[in-house]
């Protein structure tokens, strides 16, 4: 173990300095004709991209490094720290309304897990659909997809795998349907987050970059729900076709035994919440979601609504200080770093320079969106889709703006949604890794499903966005 740790440490050390050297070489050696601020921003972008790709340090640490470098290299003139400069602007994303929206999503996910509402919903749906394999896979993917709209896809996949674990034990080892069930969990967990702003970090980054022109909560659902559902339905039929059940019925009775499997919770000192707290949680969830969806009617800002679950769930003692420590702060920091980097690229004029590097004459917005959508899918298979989105979207904004000032929204949303189509490898997404750990599937299973998703996903998203823009 010590030898493996040393090798990993050495690799991280070399990757860090290789990224630093490449950034210095590419940013400062050639003559780009850029301002000093733009060159410094280019260095930060290349350095951050190298670190995100190589994973030399944790992804959230790269975001913190980005903000620190922006303050030092962009916030002060010639390192004159005594001068009055607007370095504080690079910290503005920490107070972005979007961060509180995402914070509300994390708190709601913790409340759902703590009160076991998510488990209750999953069990009810699975028992309701019956014990025929086709119905089971439909119900399983439907509940996973729905939960991933409001809960982290990682948490959803882990919870669903726990629930179906007894059912998997009852399926014959010669029955390919066990593969179908776990792949269904991974696919629907990955794609469910596309449907809402809080479903996955790339969506939040897109909204933050678009600013005032970003769609509302219900507006985003109108743009993302249909294509994501369409892809999930296609993949559902593909999974059933590739891994058909050789048993007419599947035993679902064992699903009711979930509680004894949750040994970690059972053996810990975790408080078992009384029934009234579950009712309060459900009421708060329903009111929050309804207010988010009806924003165009009452005009209450989406972020303002987010304080309802943040305050309500803590006021009634459903979420406490220990739970707040469990929030994925690393994801929030990663989003903040991306927003800050995007702001620096825009402020320094680097985005306009990027736009001049790509010849857009003769290229329609459709082709630009398609090219970058496939690019982000490819890159996201090998690195965090949040990091890939952080790098790609500021460039997409600049290039789309050269065609039309109003075209940025179309391209940004298309690319952000396409980041969720990267699922060709076991390590491409956390749900894939969780499913792979079950030993029910091999890498080739992910590759088949992932390639189909990567190929058809971007055209479906772009086609739907084009239809919405044309009709409405």
Number of C-alpha atoms within 10 A of each C-alpha: 6 7 8 9 10 11 12 13 14 13 14 17 13 14 19 19 15 17 21 18 13 14 22 17 13 15 21 14 9 8 9 11 9 14 12 14 20 23 21 23 27 23 22 25 21 20 25 27 20 21 25 25 18 20 17 23 15 13 24 21 16 24 28 17 16 23 23 16 17 23 18 15 20 23 21 17 15 10 11 11 12 8 10 10 14 11 16 9 14 23 17 13 21 17 10 14 16 24 21 20 20 23 23 23 23 24 24 23 21 22 25 22 16 19 21 15 17 20 18 13 12 22 21 13 15 22 15 12 16 16 17 15 22 18 14 21 24 18 22 22 27 23 23 27 30 17 26 28 26 26 28 24 27 18 19 29 29 18 18 24 21 17 23 24 17 19 20 23 12 14 18 14 11 10 14 19 26 23 23 24 26 28 27 26 28 30 28 31 36 31 31 30 29 31 28 23 28 25 25 29 26 30 26 24 29 28 24 24 23 18 12 9 12 17 18 20 23 22 16 18 18 16 26 24 20 16 24 27 18 14 20 23 16 14 20 21 14 16 22 20 11 15 18 17 22 13 14 9 14 18 16 19 12 15 19 16 14 16 13 10 13 13 10 10 14 13 8 8 8 10 10 11 13 10 10 9 16 18 13 15 21 16 11 18 19 12 14 20 16 12 22 22 16 16 17 14 8 9 10 13 15 21 19 12 19 24 16 17 23 20 13 15 22 17 11 12 11 20 20 13 9 8 14 15 9 11 16 13 14 14 17 22 20 22 28 30 30 33 28 25 25 25 19 27 25 19 13 20 17 23 23 18 18 16 18 12 9 10 9 16 8 7 10 12 22 17 15 18 25 21 13 22 29 21 16 26 28 20 19 25 23 18 19 22 26 25 28 25 27 31 20 21 26 26 22 22 26 22 27 24 19 16 16 10 11 10 15 25 21 19 26 29 27 28 30 30 29 34 32 30 33 27 31 26 22 23 18 21 25 20 28 25 17 20 24 21 12 14 10 18 18 15 13 12 20 21 15 16 19 21 16 17 24 22 13 13 25 25 20 18 26 26 16 17 22 17 12 12 11 8 7 6
